[in-house]
């Protein structure tokens, strides 16, 4: 009883758990219950119940409400879908002038807007793509196909790869010095020699449109939110949901609105990349000290100058992290949007994964990662660049980079011309190495994979079987065995104990949305996979982080490793695990673990680092041992920050679980993937996405509330 | 006398949602307590004063006394809730945004407690910033800024970033920046409070040197009474938003207006503050010795000379006319006995 008086919270938690387990044991599994594997299974089943809401008929298997809630929100996806189609095809028809046919045409407003937007995006992408690779479309955009036919010379020739490679090296030199230049040159040469030039440039042109646009939109919306409370309030819920929304899920509605292709991919990328940019812009602007703003005002800044010369540069660090995020999201979308027909490396990667050609996938993945790291480093170097006012330079010194680039242009063109004479077999290797003519290591990797499979097959299989039979299956069964009412009680109770009524209500709303959707079972499977991944990731991440923290060099090294790993597009993680474990849940889970370990490690190190050095000294002077210091001082103080890491880990894990549907899992992701190929999938895809987002938000809310309270309690900011 | 550079007429600053209506209802009789009960906080309460050209007014008060708020009202970083403020005759509160920016670009400079330097700009870029904001081209503004770098003694460090400088050096940059546009009015908001005592003293001397050269009209905020005494032409002591007393340092020490002010003056070494003229006897000009002291000397500087005399010493003005006398006993009383008299 002493203990209970000392820790009243402990008693409350115990009580909650007792209620939870009591409910679990009290409510039996209904005899008719089974896990629904495919949507087709319950299209026409006489055992189903139906209800009609808003004119939409929803069919479902009725269970005891304590076991599973009826899908009262089942009409939502259908309704979203119908509304989208209505908006696109029937709402507000208007007369629009058509340039090509020279006449007015009736079109719904939204369709016209999306088509114009698409045309604009396509133009931008084609412009950059044709500068890099050559083509007709840009000139056509300004003239017409007839004009092109009459003037066959009019074609953008495209740049030889030598010029692009040297050009990027020069740019890298200008921005970040010799090291970066060497990296840029080598990366580009590698891409070319290994025959990935064309898809890489396609991906690059996609990124070069998507990233700046996302940056501009994110920054302006962030500024707007900073200036006006109302805008911020309107944006906030969207930002929150988008943060935990799997990128997959956005694809489906965008498909309906913008169709298939690179332009749609750019728009989707913007939808995904803008929210983190907004958040970080807002965060950065908020953190600008008031005296700096006053100093700007007293220097006579008008509002414009204050924003762009004082606030944004001062908030630069956070905004830069935003840029980094944008680039990361762009690359991961470059792969994912291959699902809706974006060209480039992502498409090749997907194709190779589909054919289980691990070697090819690896090559494409490597190229994506190389470009990602290069752009990441270059954007960072750009932001850190300084101006030298006092250098007394002559014309040549001032313009040496441009002059050098001019020289490279001439040499490159000359080389390409020389190449066109020298290489008689139709492939000019000095202009562009064709996709199938480069050096390919695919065979080597494939053989390697085969060898690994042959040699270690027994062990891998044994491990695989053990994991699935002994760990995963029972865990999954346990999750599915939870009656809906018990889960809700557990989650809401946790919300109440952590954050009071407000938190409980928020969490309750989020959980109810999922429970009332038709996909509760699937959501449980998603959660089980994410939970498993998160637990293992946290154990690894916290251990590795703590160990690395013991030494300055290893700390720095680990943070760098985290940086690089974070730059890889999430899809790339699937390649090595598929190499080793084939197409199983194990593969997905290992990808999840690898991916989610990054934030767990990073936040552990950062948390431990944030412990004030004064406390270190104080502890040392009290005569603690290393372990005592770690457990009595560092862990308790770093714990709130580490919990934020847990939050990130959960989000990362959920993302990867959903992407893992590509390999084949039976969770929400599988349905999202299905919705992609379904003509009426938009509503389903979006609702599923929201369900995943809400799973993330439930944890997010609980953890954040706890962390805020704990931080206040400890008096750390 | 010429027009005052800064003129405040019953300035109020009240924070809170319905501050303005409450101020109107109060009808010039603002009581902090009743306002607080209604969710308003009184920052500045009925401040009226003038600052003339070339004068240094030091506003002294403890934290939360409203001194920074007063300064921000006069620089219009916040809008005053009531009252009138004139800058060289211009009604500050009626200026539109453009006129206000014009005023700040040409007439005002401000130094901040936390330095408020732009972290992404080097020393010289920071100093050139107000000039560039005005629209002066890069080359010219950088040249001008270099002059300022020399003025505050930071030559050789012009390409450093603020984070690479010590606190004192950073504040030198802040001072140089505020002076770059050659303002007539100079606001300093606790400029030396974040510095170490030794550096603080050094910076105060440096500041006095600069002011001797530049002769700006200055409003200087501090919470350090010694600093106020050292620098000020006149001191305004604030408490709870109200100016308790506004006078010369000597008068504040000799005749504290309220109990609150008296507490501050208690520990002050008089000989460091008072001038000869403050304690001299202007009626008795007979029976005096050969030694003459100037009337505006600080007592500390001449005390030794006077105390070695047996006779009363003559006090003269700048034109060598005898205006009064002072005898050694008076000096001894001032230095050692003053406090007892007050008790």
Interface residues (C-beta under 8 A of the other chain):
Chain A: X289 X291 X292 X294 X295 X297 X298 X299 X300 X301 X302 X305 X309 X310 X313 X314 X316 X386 X389 X390
Chain B: X72 X75 X77 X97 X101 X102 X104 X105 X106 X108 X109 X110 X112 X113 X114 X115 X116 X117 X118 X119 X120 X121 X122 X124 X129 X130 X133 X134 X138 X142 X159 X174 X177 X178 X181 X187
